[in-house]
């Protein structure tokens, strides 16, 4: 027997050193780790000293601290799914949905972020094409991984194809947990701006309901009926019936603070994955700036960018293999990483915290109500910028962007 008792593992000494992926929680053999909110609502792992057996596995699987990603871009594409229904329900070009549909048709399972009935966001598994819509669309809040890493390991051991999507740190967490490669595992990370927490988002929904006098029954951060962009929409149930409210990017306190980069978790501002070195097999996102990078792909004989266009970055041979199977499902045109990164700054560097310190101080004082009040008092005429932009014809926007 050891004469010296092992110490309880220290998972992190400062908040910026924890991305909240949950790999440590999933790997713990005695369930001694749980994810707990800090004063702002961000989730961090906490060890129950009375249960911990001091095996140290939690520290060994932490990819955010321990592993350096060596992947570099192999190929880059501009892309649009061939199925227009998938494109319409997706934030950009529908390529993840097309990949997910293919995996499901091959008898596999897909994991991604979905809204819950209480506007929480969690990772869920689907293997029914009719549930694909749950994983489509942007969710600008950190999702709860739960035990999906351990479920992935079980599915992989059964020999089923698995497609796992998430933020880069969540994908790195999955690999850290699994500890080895699988031929039947395919991963996709998103071009991530950073993640706010779910408590903030749920409080924002509550403020929106209070301000509109109704119950939010549906919500989307990116509404394609308004064109490919960053404007959303909510359905609000009132006594007089259901109304649909446009949520212009700069007219919503939550989306405004999010796009400014002021409400993300500490680790997002030091994210090592906001670079060309990505952990997933494939990176997907919006191909912002394509009108300048590839004007030859647009117009009367090309794609209609108002419907959304994706970028796909191939990071591994495994990702290249998956794309080869997708030729009938996705229309892909060659690009390069430098062009894709021009208007996707998170492919080069993390977001800047800006006024985050002020925002968090106000939030701690008065929750989202106080942040919404600050927004209303300070936004001014910028509140109407989304509305003004929506009135400009696509052809005119294209010419203006080129200039």
N, C-alpha and C positions, 0 to 999 in steps of 0.2 A: 504494500500500500504506500502511496506517495506520502512523504512526511509533510509536504507543503501542499496545502489546498489550493486548487486552481481558482483564479479570480473570475468574477463575472465578466464576460466580454464587453468591451466598450465599442459600440457600433459606430459612433461618430462623436467628435468633440465640438464641432460647430455645424450649424444647420446647412450650410452650403455644401457640406460633405455627404449629404444624404438626399437622394433623388426620390425616395418614397416608393420605390418599385415593388417592395414586398418580397423580394427573393429570400431575405433572411427569415421572414415569417413563414414562408412556404417550406423552407428546408429544416426548420427546427423539429427534431424528432419527438419532442415532448410538449409541443404547442405552448412554449413559454413566452413567445413573442406575439404581441398584438400591435395593431396600428392605432395610434391615438392622436387626437387633434391637439395642436398647440393653441395659443390664445387667439390666433388669427384664422384657424380652421385648417391649416396644413397638417398632413398626416406624417407621423414619424413612428418608427418602431420602438416599442418599449418592452424591456425584458422583466418578467416576473422572477425576482431573485429566488423565491421559495420553490420554483419549479425547475429553473435552469439547471442542467447537469454539466455545464461548463465544457461542452464538447468542442466549441469554437467553430462549428460548421457555419454559423450565421455570418461570421467575419470572412470565411473563406469564399463564400459565394457572392460577395459584394463586388460586382464588376465595376460599379461607378468609382470605387476607390482603388481596386486592385488591378484591373485589366486595361491595357492600352489597345485600342482598335487599330489594326494595321491595314484594314481594307482600304483600297483606293478605287475610284470610279473606273470601271471597265468600259462601259458604254453608257450613253445618255440618249434618250428619245423624247420627242414630243409625241403625245398619244391621245387617242380618243377611242372609247369602246364602240364596237359596231352596233350594239343593241341600244337604240335611242332611249328606251325606257330606263335602262340603267343609268345613262347619262343624265336624264332629266331628274332623277332622284338623288344624284350624287352632287357633291360640292363643286367638282371640276369635271374631268373628262370620263369619269366612271370606270377607270382602269382597275381599281381595287375590287369593285363589285364584279367585274368581269372575271378576275382571277378567282374570287370567292365562288362564283357560280361554277366555274370549271372544276375546282376542288370538290365541291359538293356533288356534282354530277359524276365524279370519279369515285364516289363513296367516302369522301373524306369529311373532315370537320374544320370549321373556321371559327376563330376567336377574335373578337373586336369589341369596341366600346359601344354601349347602348344606354339610352335613357331609361330610368325606372319610373314607376308611377308617381313617385314623390319628387321627381326631377333630380334624383341622384344619378350618377353615371358609373356604371360598372362594366367590367369585361364579362362577356357571356359567350357560350358556345352555341353554334347552330350547325345543323346538318340537313336542314330543310330549306330549299330554295325560296319557299314562301315567307321565310323569316329574314331573308337577306336585307330587307328594307330597314330592319332594326339597327344594322351596322353601318348603313349609309349616312352620309351627311357629317358635318363637322360638329364636334362637341368641345367647346372651349373651356374645359375644366378637367382636372386630373381625374382619371377613372380609377375605381377600386379594382385591383387585380384579383383580390380574393384568393381562392385556391386554384386558379386557372393554370398556374405553372405545373402543379402536381397532376392536374387533369390532363394537361398536354403530354406529360411523361407517360401516363397510362395509355393514352390513345396511340402514341408513337410505338409503345411496346406491343400493342395489338396489331401493328403493321398498317394502320390507317394513315392516309395522307393528312397532314395538318398544315393549315395556313394560319399563322398567328400575326396579328397586326397591332401596332401600338406606337407610342413615342419611342425614340431611340433608347432612352434609359430603360424602358420597360422591356424592350427586345434584348438589351444587354443583360438585364436581370434574368430573363428566361434562359439565356445561354449559360449564365453563371449557375443557375439552379440545376440545369440538366447536366452540366459537366462533361458532355461529349456531343459529337455531331451525329445527326440522324439523316439518312438519305431521304426519308419521307417527311422531313420538316422543311417548310418554306416560311420565311419571315419577311414582313414588310414594315418599315418604319416611315413615319410621316415627316414632312418638313415642319418641324415644331417651332413655334414662336415662344414657347414657354407655357407653363400651366398654372392658372389660378386654382383655387381649391373649390370643392363642391359646396361647402357651406356658404361661401360668398355667392355662388350662382343661385342656390335655392333662396337665399335672402333677397337677391335681386328679383327673382320671380315673384316673391311675396310683395315687394314694393311695386312691381308692375301691376299686380292684381289690385293692390290698394289704389293706385293711381287711375286705373281704368274701371274700377268698380265691378269686376267680374272674376271668373275663374279661368286660368290659363289651361286649355285642353290640348293644345299642340304648340310646339315651338321649334323654329329652325333658325340657326345662325346664318345660313346661306340659302336664300330663296331664289331658285332659278327663274321663277316667274318675273322677277325684277331684273333678270339678266345675270350674267356671270360676274359676280362681284362679292362684296362683303356686307350686303344688306340682308336683313332677316325678316321674319314675319311670325306673328303669334295669333292663334285663334283664341278668342275670349268669349266665354259663355256668360251671358247676362240674362236677366229675367225676360228681357224683350227678344232674346234669341242670341245666336252666335255671330260675332263680328270678327273680321280679320284685320289685324293692325300691322301696318308696315313698320319695321324697325330699322330705320336708316342707321348706318354704321356710326355716324357722329351724333345721332339723336338718342342713343341708348347709353346710359351711364356704364353698364357692364362692358359692352363691346368697345366703347371709347377707351376705357381704362385698360382693357386687354390689348388693343392694338397699340396703345402707347407703351405697353410693356411694364406697367406700374403695379400689377397685382399677381405676379408669378411667384413661385416658391424660390427660396434663396439659391438653390442649386442651379436654377435655370440661367442665372447670370454668370455662372462659371462652367457652363455645360461643355464638356469636351467633345460631345457628339455634334455640336453646331459647327461642323467642319466637313471637309471631303471624306473624312474617315468615319464611315457609318457602320453600325453593328449588324444591320439586317441584310438579307440577301438582295432586297430591292428597297429603294427609297422612292416614295411617290408624293406628289403635291400638285399645286396649281402651277402651270407654266405662265407665271406673271411675266409680262414683257415680251411675249412671243411675237407681238406685232412688229417689234423692232429686231428681235433675234432671228425670226424666220417669217418675214412678210410673204415669202413665196408659198407658204403653207396655207395662207388665208385667202379670203375673197371669193369671187363667184365660182372659181374652179377648185377651191380648197375647203378647209373647215370653216364653219361659222363660229367664231370665238365667243359669241354671245351665249352659246350653249355650254361653254367650258372646255378647257384643254388641259390635260395633265402633263406632267413631266415624270419620266421614269428613269431612275439612275440604277444601273446594274453594279452591284458591289461585290458579288461573288459568282463563282461558277454555278452554284446551286440556283441563284437568281437567273442566270443566263439560261439554264435548263428549263426553268418554269416559263420564261418568256417564249422559248421556242415552241412550247405547247400552246401558246396563246395567239398564234398568228392568225387563226380564223376568227378570233374574238375581239382583237384589238388592232386598230389601224395605227401603226407606229412609223414615225419618220425620224431619220437620224438627226441628232443635235450634238452638243458637247457640254461638258460640265460648266465651263466658264460662262457660256451664254445662259444656261439655266440659273446660275448663281447671281447674275446681274441684278435681278429683281427679287431674288429669294436670299436675302442677306443671311438667314440662319444656316445656309450652306457654307458660310464663311466664318461667322462669328455669333456669339450669343446675343440676346437682347440686352439693352441697357436699362438699368433700374429707374433712371429718371427721377420722378417725384414719389417713388415707392415709399420712402420713409414717412413722408407726410401723409400719404394715403393710408398706410397701415396704422398710423397713430390715430387718425380720424376714425378708422374702422373699429379700433379697439374701444374708442370712446362711445360710439353710437351705432355700430353695426352698419348695414348697407344703407339705412335711411339717411345717415349723415353723409355718406359718399354720394348718394343720389342728389342730396341738397347741394353739395359742393359743385357737382356737375351742372346742375340747373343754373346756378348762380354765375358760373364761369364760362360756359360753352359759347354763349353769344350767337352770332350769325353762322358760325361753323356748323351749328345744329342742322342747317338746311342744305349743307353741301351735297349730301347723298341725294336729296330730292332734286336738286339742280342737275346733278350728273345724270340722273335717271331720265331726264327730259332730252338729253342730247342723243341724236341718232347714232347707232353703232358705227356707221360709215364715217361720221364726223369724228367720233371718238378715236377711230383707228388713225385718221390723218393727224389728229392732235397729238396722239401718243408717239407717232413717228417723229413729229417735230420736237 
